[in-house]
Amino acid sequence: GVRAALAAHREGFQQCNAHDDATKKLTLTFTIGLDGRASRITAVGANDELAACATSVVRKISFPKPKGGTIDEQLPMTFEARPDPVRVPPPTDLPQAPDQDAVKRGLLAAEKALDHCMVVNHVEDKQILAITIDPSGLVTSARAQGPLADSAYSTCVLSSLHSVQFPASKTGLKLTVPVTPP
């Protein structure tokens, strides 16, 4: 009868105590109307959240329709502890590659330093920089393509970009960026 109807919703009741590592008890009091629906539901002995959850589960249950008048029920209930599973490492929701806008902002932040590299090394032509950003968002390599690949200018470029933190991502990014003398 009534207990069987409640038992059928046991999982719903247990969900009320999800994420909790303590067992909770409460007493449910309610009236089963002639239509088999519970009314005047109260839950005593639990925090508001658990009480509200338990009463909402009772509200959804269709009980056997009482014969000859409403029935008042009083039921002690135990909610087992439901601690969260062990925390896994941080989410893997990182983007595949860093956000292009964030990369542009990072490069803009280094622009003055990159201009300075050109000036002090007397670089007077447009250069194409090959830059590698690793998944942690740090620049692991940056150099000019072509004749200046192994020059003091490339060393200067790398040290300018080392100070920029790009967004973390799953794969990092390799990009080429044109730079022109200031």
PyRosetta script that sets phi, psi and omega in degrees:
from pyrosetta import init, pose_from_sequence

init()
pose = pose_from_sequence("GVRAALAAHREGFQQCNAHDDATKKLTLTFTIGLDGRASRITAVGANDELAACATSVVRKISFPKPKGGTIDEQLPMTFEARPDPVRVPPPTDLPQAPDQDAVKRGLLAAEKALDHCMVVNHVEDKQILAITIDPSGLVTSARAQGPLADSAYSTCVLSSLHSVQFPASKTGLKLTVPVTPP")
pose.set_psi(1, -118.7)
pose.set_omega(1, -175.2)
pose.set_phi(2, -61.1)
pose.set_psi(2, -46.1)
pose.set_omega(2, -178.0)
pose.set_phi(3, -64.7)
pose.set_psi(3, -36.7)
pose.set_omega(3, 178.7)
pose.set_phi(4, -64.4)
pose.set_psi(4, -40.4)
pose.set_omega(4, 179.1)
pose.set_phi(5, -63.3)
pose.set_psi(5, -40.3)
pose.set_omega(5, 178.6)
pose.set_phi(6, -68.4)
pose.set_psi(6, -41.9)
pose.set_omega(6, -177.9)
pose.set_phi(7, -61.6)
pose.set_psi(7, -33.8)
pose.set_omega(7, -179.9)
pose.set_phi(8, -64.0)
pose.set_psi(8, -20.9)
pose.set_omega(8, -179.0)
pose.set_phi(9, -107.8)
pose.set_psi(9, 19.8)
pose.set_omega(9, -176.0)
pose.set_phi(10, -54.9)
pose.set_psi(10, -42.6)
pose.set_omega(10, -178.1)
pose.set_phi(11, -60.8)
pose.set_psi(11, -41.0)
pose.set_omega(11, 177.6)
pose.set_phi(12, -59.2)
pose.set_psi(12, -43.1)
pose.set_omega(12, 178.4)
pose.set_phi(13, -65.1)
pose.set_psi(13, -43.6)
pose.set_omega(13, -177.8)
pose.set_phi(14, -63.2)
pose.set_psi(14, -34.3)
pose.set_omega(14, 178.4)
pose.set_phi(15, -59.7)
pose.set_psi(15, -26.7)
pose.set_omega(15, 179.5)
pose.set_phi(16, -59.4)
pose.set_psi(16, -27.1)
pose.set_omega(16, -177.8)
pose.set_phi(17, -104.8)
pose.set_psi(17, 18.1)
pose.set_omega(17, 178.6)
pose.set_phi(18, -58.6)
pose.set_psi(18, 154.4)
pose.set_omega(18, 178.9)
pose.set_phi(19, 63.6)
pose.set_psi(19, 16.7)
pose.set_omega(19, -179.1)
pose.set_phi(20, -117.7)
pose.set_psi(20, 137.0)
pose.set_omega(20, -178.8)
pose.set_phi(21, -103.7)
pose.set_psi(21, 17.0)
pose.set_omega(21, 174.4)
pose.set_phi(22, -121.4)
pose.set_psi(22, 143.7)
pose.set_omega(22, 175.8)
pose.set_phi(23, -75.8)
pose.set_psi(23, 139.7)
pose.set_omega(23, -179.7)
pose.set_phi(24, -122.3)
pose.set_psi(24, 148.6)
pose.set_omega(24, 175.5)
pose.set_phi(25, -123.8)
pose.set_psi(25, 146.6)
pose.set_omega(25, 171.2)
pose.set_phi(26, -150.3)
pose.set_psi(26, 164.9)
pose.set_omega(26, 176.7)
pose.set_phi(27, -115.5)
pose.set_psi(27, 124.8)
pose.set_omega(27, 178.9)
pose.set_phi(28, -97.7)
pose.set_psi(28, 131.3)
pose.set_omega(28, 175.6)
pose.set_phi(29, -123.8)
pose.set_psi(29, 130.6)
pose.set_omega(29, 179.0)
pose.set_phi(30, -158.3)
pose.set_psi(30, 167.1)
pose.set_omega(30, 179.4)
pose.set_phi(31, -114.8)
pose.set_psi(31, 131.4)
pose.set_omega(31, 175.8)
pose.set_phi(32, -95.7)
pose.set_psi(32, 119.3)
pose.set_omega(32, -178.6)
pose.set_phi(33, -79.7)
pose.set_psi(33, 175.1)
pose.set_omega(33, -178.0)
pose.set_phi(34, -63.4)
pose.set_psi(34, -21.3)
pose.set_omega(34, 178.9)
pose.set_phi(35, -86.8)
pose.set_psi(35, 1.6)
pose.set_omega(35, 180.0)
pose.set_phi(36, 83.6)
pose.set_psi(36, 9.2)
pose.set_omega(36, 179.3)
pose.set_phi(37, -101.5)
pose.set_psi(37, 145.5)
pose.set_omega(37, 179.8)
pose.set_phi(38, -84.8)
pose.set_psi(38, 143.4)
pose.set_omega(38, 173.5)
pose.set_phi(39, -140.0)
pose.set_psi(39, 176.3)
pose.set_omega(39, -177.9)
pose.set_phi(40, 46.1)
pose.set_psi(40, 49.4)
pose.set_omega(40, -176.3)
pose.set_phi(41, -84.2)
pose.set_psi(41, 128.3)
pose.set_omega(41, 171.4)
pose.set_phi(42, -129.8)
pose.set_psi(42, 150.7)
pose.set_omega(42, 177.5)
pose.set_phi(43, -127.5)
pose.set_psi(43, 123.0)
pose.set_omega(43, -176.0)
pose.set_phi(44, -116.5)
pose.set_psi(44, 140.6)
pose.set_omega(44, 172.9)
pose.set_phi(45, 99.6)
pose.set_psi(45, 6.6)
pose.set_omega(45, -179.9)
pose.set_phi(46, -129.0)
pose.set_psi(46, 167.6)
pose.set_omega(46, 175.4)
pose.set_phi(47, -70.7)
pose.set_psi(47, 165.7)
pose.set_omega(47, -173.8)
pose.set_phi(48, -58.5)
pose.set_psi(48, -40.3)
pose.set_omega(48, -175.5)
pose.set_phi(49, -63.4)
pose.set_psi(49, -47.1)
pose.set_omega(49, -178.8)
pose.set_phi(50, -66.5)
pose.set_psi(50, -42.6)
pose.set_omega(50, -179.7)
pose.set_phi(51, -61.3)
pose.set_psi(51, -45.4)
pose.set_omega(51, -178.7)
pose.set_phi(52, -63.4)
pose.set_psi(52, -40.5)
pose.set_omega(52, -179.3)
pose.set_phi(53, -66.0)
pose.set_psi(53, -46.4)
pose.set_omega(53, -178.4)
pose.set_phi(54, -63.3)
pose.set_psi(54, -42.2)
pose.set_omega(54, -179.5)
pose.set_phi(55, -66.3)
pose.set_psi(55, -34.1)
pose.set_omega(55, 180.0)
pose.set_phi(56, -69.6)
pose.set_psi(56, -31.6)
pose.set_omega(56, 177.2)
pose.set_phi(57, -67.9)
pose.set_psi(57, -45.1)
pose.set_omega(57, -179.6)
pose.set_phi(58, -60.1)
pose.set_psi(58, -38.7)
pose.set_omega(58, -177.2)
pose.set_phi(59, -60.5)
pose.set_psi(59, -28.8)
pose.set_omega(59, -175.9)
pose.set_phi(60, -84.5)
pose.set_psi(60, -15.3)
pose.set_omega(60, -172.4)
pose.set_phi(61, -78.5)
pose.set_psi(61, 138.1)
pose.set_omega(61, 169.9)
pose.set_phi(62, -95.9)
pose.set_psi(62, 111.8)
pose.set_omega(62, 178.9)
pose.set_phi(63, -87.2)
pose.set_psi(63, 162.2)
pose.set_omega(63, 173.8)
pose.set_phi(64, -59.2)
pose.set_psi(64, 135.8)
pose.set_omega(64, -177.4)
pose.set_phi(65, -68.4)
pose.set_psi(65, 126.7)
pose.set_omega(65, -178.8)
pose.set_phi(66, -71.2)
pose.set_psi(66, 147.3)
pose.set_omega(66, 176.2)
pose.set_phi(67, -98.9)
pose.set_psi(67, 135.6)
pose.set_omega(67, 173.8)
pose.set_phi(68, 74.3)
pose.set_psi(68, 31.1)
pose.set_omega(68, 172.2)
pose.set_phi(69, 121.9)
pose.set_psi(69, 166.9)
pose.set_omega(69, -177.0)
pose.set_phi(70, -70.4)
pose.set_psi(70, 161.2)
pose.set_omega(70, 179.2)
pose.set_phi(71, -124.1)
pose.set_psi(71, 135.7)
pose.set_omega(71, 174.3)
pose.set_phi(72, -97.2)
pose.set_psi(72, 130.7)
pose.set_omega(72, -179.2)
pose.set_phi(73, -117.8)
pose.set_psi(73, 145.2)
pose.set_omega(73, 171.5)
pose.set_phi(74, -135.9)
pose.set_psi(74, 117.7)
pose.set_omega(74, -173.5)
pose.set_phi(75, -129.6)
pose.set_psi(75, 122.9)
pose.set_omega(75, 170.9)
pose.set_phi(76, -76.4)
pose.set_psi(76, 138.8)
pose.set_omega(76, 179.7)
pose.set_phi(77, -131.1)
pose.set_psi(77, 146.7)
pose.set_omega(77, 176.0)
pose.set_phi(78, -117.0)
pose.set_psi(78, 131.7)
pose.set_omega(78, 176.8)
pose.set_phi(79, -107.7)
pose.set_psi(79, 116.3)
pose.set_omega(79, -178.1)
pose.set_phi(80, -67.1)
pose.set_psi(80, 152.2)
pose.set_omega(80, 175.5)
pose.set_phi(81, -61.2)
pose.set_psi(81, 138.9)
pose.set_omega(81, 179.0)
pose.set_phi(82, -132.1)
pose.set_psi(82, 66.8)
pose.set_omega(82, -177.9)
pose.set_phi(83, -62.3)
pose.set_psi(83, 154.6)
pose.set_omega(83, 176.1)
pose.set_phi(84, -65.1)
pose.set_psi(84, 148.1)
pose.set_omega(84, 174.1)
pose.set_phi(85, -61.8)
pose.set_psi(85, 163.9)
pose.set_omega(85, -179.2)
pose.set_phi(86, -55.3)
pose.set_psi(86, 136.1)
pose.set_omega(86, -179.0)
pose.set_phi(87, -62.8)
pose.set_psi(87, 131.5)
pose.set_omega(87, 177.2)
pose.set_phi(88, -88.6)
pose.set_psi(88, 164.9)
pose.set_omega(88, 178.2)
pose.set_phi(89, -55.8)
pose.set_psi(89, 166.5)
pose.set_omega(89, -175.5)
pose.set_phi(90, -50.8)
pose.set_psi(90, 158.2)
pose.set_omega(90, -172.4)
pose.set_phi(91, -57.2)
pose.set_psi(91, 152.6)
pose.set_omega(91, 177.0)
pose.set_phi(92, -96.0)
pose.set_psi(92, 24.5)
pose.set_omega(92, -177.7)
pose.set_phi(93, -80.0)
pose.set_psi(93, 14.1)
pose.set_omega(93, 179.0)
pose.set_phi(94, -60.8)
pose.set_psi(94, 145.8)
pose.set_omega(94, 176.1)
pose.set_phi(95, -64.3)
pose.set_psi(95, 156.2)
pose.set_omega(95, 177.4)
pose.set_phi(96, -55.9)
pose.set_psi(96, -50.1)
pose.set_omega(96, -178.9)
pose.set_phi(97, -130.1)
pose.set_psi(97, 160.0)
pose.set_omega(97, -179.7)
pose.set_phi(98, -60.5)
pose.set_psi(98, 149.5)
pose.set_omega(98, 177.6)
pose.set_phi(99, -61.4)
pose.set_psi(99, 128.0)
pose.set_omega(99, -176.0)
pose.set_phi(100, -56.4)
pose.set_psi(100, -40.7)
pose.set_omega(100, -178.7)
pose.set_phi(101, -64.1)
pose.set_psi(101, -40.3)
pose.set_omega(101, -179.9)
pose.set_phi(102, -65.8)
pose.set_psi(102, -36.4)
pose.set_omega(102, 178.2)
pose.set_phi(103, -64.2)
pose.set_psi(103, -44.4)
pose.set_omega(103, 178.5)
pose.set_phi(104, -59.4)
pose.set_psi(104, -42.7)
pose.set_omega(104, 179.9)
pose.set_phi(105, -62.5)
pose.set_psi(105, -41.0)
pose.set_omega(105, 179.0)
pose.set_phi(106, -62.1)
pose.set_psi(106, -42.6)
pose.set_omega(106, 179.8)
pose.set_phi(107, -66.5)
pose.set_psi(107, -37.5)
pose.set_omega(107, 177.3)
pose.set_phi(108, -62.8)
pose.set_psi(108, -38.0)
pose.set_omega(108, -179.5)
pose.set_phi(109, -62.5)
pose.set_psi(109, -30.3)
pose.set_omega(109, -177.8)
pose.set_phi(110, -92.8)
pose.set_psi(110, -0.6)
pose.set_omega(110, -171.0)
pose.set_phi(111, -57.3)
pose.set_psi(111, -44.9)
pose.set_omega(111, -178.5)
pose.set_phi(112, -62.3)
pose.set_psi(112, -42.2)
pose.set_omega(112, 179.7)
pose.set_phi(113, -65.1)
pose.set_psi(113, -38.8)
pose.set_omega(113, 179.7)
pose.set_phi(114, -67.6)
pose.set_psi(114, -39.2)
pose.set_omega(114, 176.1)
pose.set_phi(115, -60.8)
pose.set_psi(115, -42.0)
pose.set_omega(115, -179.5)
pose.set_phi(116, -61.1)
pose.set_psi(116, -40.0)
pose.set_omega(116, 177.9)
pose.set_phi(117, -57.7)
pose.set_psi(117, -41.0)
pose.set_omega(117, -179.6)
pose.set_phi(118, -65.6)
pose.set_psi(118, -44.7)
pose.set_omega(118, -176.3)
pose.set_phi(119, -64.1)
pose.set_psi(119, -51.2)
pose.set_omega(119, -174.6)
pose.set_phi(120, -69.1)
pose.set_psi(120, -23.9)
pose.set_omega(120, 179.4)
pose.set_phi(121, -101.1)
pose.set_psi(121, 11.4)
pose.set_omega(121, 177.6)
pose.set_phi(122, 52.5)
pose.set_psi(122, 44.2)
pose.set_omega(122, 177.2)
pose.set_phi(123, -90.2)
pose.set_psi(123, 118.3)
pose.set_omega(123, -173.4)
pose.set_phi(124, -113.2)
pose.set_psi(124, 1.1)
pose.set_omega(124, 179.4)
pose.set_phi(125, -114.1)
pose.set_psi(125, 157.8)
pose.set_omega(125, 174.7)
pose.set_phi(126, -57.7)
pose.set_psi(126, 140.1)
pose.set_omega(126, 178.7)
pose.set_phi(127, -122.7)
pose.set_psi(127, 152.1)
pose.set_omega(127, 172.8)
pose.set_phi(128, -108.2)
pose.set_psi(128, 120.3)
pose.set_omega(128, 179.8)
pose.set_phi(129, -96.7)
pose.set_psi(129, 132.0)
pose.set_omega(129, 173.8)
pose.set_phi(130, -99.7)
pose.set_psi(130, 118.8)
pose.set_omega(130, -174.1)
pose.set_phi(131, -122.2)
pose.set_psi(131, 136.1)
pose.set_omega(131, 175.3)
pose.set_phi(132, -116.5)
pose.set_psi(132, 123.8)
pose.set_omega(132, 176.7)
pose.set_phi(133, -108.9)
pose.set_psi(133, 124.0)
pose.set_omega(133, -177.3)
pose.set_phi(134, -83.5)
pose.set_psi(134, 171.7)
pose.set_omega(134, -174.8)
pose.set_phi(135, -57.0)
pose.set_psi(135, -26.5)
pose.set_omega(135, -180.0)
pose.set_phi(136, -76.1)
pose.set_psi(136, -8.0)
pose.set_omega(136, 178.8)
pose.set_phi(137, 95.9)
pose.set_psi(137, 7.3)
pose.set_omega(137, 178.4)
pose.set_phi(138, -99.0)
pose.set_psi(138, 147.7)
pose.set_omega(138, 177.9)
pose.set_phi(139, -79.7)
pose.set_psi(139, 121.3)
pose.set_omega(139, -179.3)
pose.set_phi(140, -99.5)
pose.set_psi(140, -25.3)
pose.set_omega(140, 173.1)
pose.set_phi(141, -151.4)
pose.set_psi(141, 146.0)
pose.set_omega(141, 178.1)
pose.set_phi(142, -156.4)
pose.set_psi(142, 125.7)
pose.set_omega(142, 178.7)
pose.set_phi(143, -155.6)
pose.set_psi(143, 158.0)
pose.set_omega(143, 175.2)
pose.set_phi(144, -73.4)
pose.set_psi(144, 146.8)
pose.set_omega(144, 174.2)
pose.set_phi(145, -87.5)
pose.set_psi(145, 150.2)
pose.set_omega(145, 176.8)
pose.set_phi(146, 93.4)
pose.set_psi(146, -152.3)
pose.set_omega(146, -171.0)
pose.set_phi(147, -61.1)
pose.set_psi(147, -23.6)
pose.set_omega(147, -176.2)
pose.set_phi(148, -94.5)
pose.set_psi(148, 12.4)
pose.set_omega(148, -175.1)
pose.set_phi(149, -55.0)
pose.set_psi(149, -41.2)
pose.set_omega(149, -176.0)
pose.set_phi(150, -110.6)
pose.set_psi(150, 29.9)
pose.set_omega(150, -175.9)
pose.set_phi(151, -94.6)
pose.set_psi(151, 173.9)
pose.set_omega(151, 175.3)
pose.set_phi(152, -61.5)
pose.set_psi(152, -30.3)
pose.set_omega(152, 178.4)
pose.set_phi(153, -61.2)
pose.set_psi(153, -45.6)
pose.set_omega(153, 179.1)
pose.set_phi(154, -63.2)
pose.set_psi(154, -39.4)
pose.set_omega(154, 178.1)
pose.set_phi(155, -61.1)
pose.set_psi(155, -41.1)
pose.set_omega(155, 179.8)
pose.set_phi(156, -65.0)
pose.set_psi(156, -41.7)
pose.set_omega(156, 179.1)
pose.set_phi(157, -60.0)
pose.set_psi(157, -46.6)
pose.set_omega(157, -178.1)
pose.set_phi(158, -61.5)
pose.set_psi(158, -44.7)
pose.set_omega(158, -177.8)
pose.set_phi(159, -68.7)
pose.set_psi(159, -30.0)
pose.set_omega(159, 176.7)
pose.set_phi(160, -66.0)
pose.set_psi(160, -39.4)
pose.set_omega(160, -176.2)
pose.set_phi(161, -82.0)
pose.set_psi(161, -18.3)
pose.set_omega(161, 179.0)
pose.set_phi(162, -60.8)
pose.set_psi(162, -27.4)
pose.set_omega(162, -175.4)
pose.set_phi(163, -83.4)
pose.set_psi(163, -5.9)
pose.set_omega(163, -177.1)
pose.set_phi(164, -94.8)
pose.set_psi(164, 130.4)
pose.set_omega(164, 176.5)
pose.set_phi(165, -100.2)
pose.set_psi(165, 113.7)
pose.set_omega(165, 175.8)
pose.set_phi(166, -91.1)
pose.set_psi(166, 165.3)
pose.set_omega(166, -179.7)
pose.set_phi(167, -67.1)
pose.set_psi(167, 146.8)
pose.set_omega(167, 177.1)
pose.set_phi(168, -71.0)
pose.set_psi(168, 153.6)
pose.set_omega(168, 179.1)
pose.set_phi(169, -155.6)
pose.set_psi(169, 175.2)
pose.set_omega(169, -179.1)
pose.set_phi(170, -72.3)
pose.set_psi(170, -41.4)
pose.set_omega(170, -170.7)
pose.set_phi(171, -113.0)
pose.set_psi(171, -11.0)
pose.set_omega(171, -172.7)
pose.set_phi(172, 74.5)
pose.set_psi(172, -163.4)
pose.set_omega(172, -173.1)
pose.set_phi(173, -156.9)
pose.set_psi(173, 140.6)
pose.set_omega(173, 169.2)
pose.set_phi(174, -113.4)
pose.set_psi(174, 131.2)
pose.set_omega(174, 179.1)
pose.set_phi(175, -143.7)
pose.set_psi(175, 159.2)
pose.set_omega(175, 173.6)
pose.set_phi(176, -116.9)
pose.set_psi(176, 136.9)
pose.set_omega(176, -175.9)
pose.set_phi(177, -129.7)
pose.set_psi(177, 125.1)
pose.set_omega(177, 175.5)
pose.set_phi(178, -77.4)
pose.set_psi(178, 136.7)
pose.set_omega(178, 174.1)
pose.set_phi(179, -128.6)
pose.set_psi(179, 141.9)
pose.set_omega(179, -179.9)
pose.set_phi(180, -117.5)
pose.set_psi(180, 151.8)
pose.set_omega(180, -179.9)
pose.set_phi(181, -58.7)
pose.set_psi(181, 144.7)
pose.set_omega(181, -178.6)
pose.set_phi(182, -63.3)
pose.dump_pdb("model.pdb")
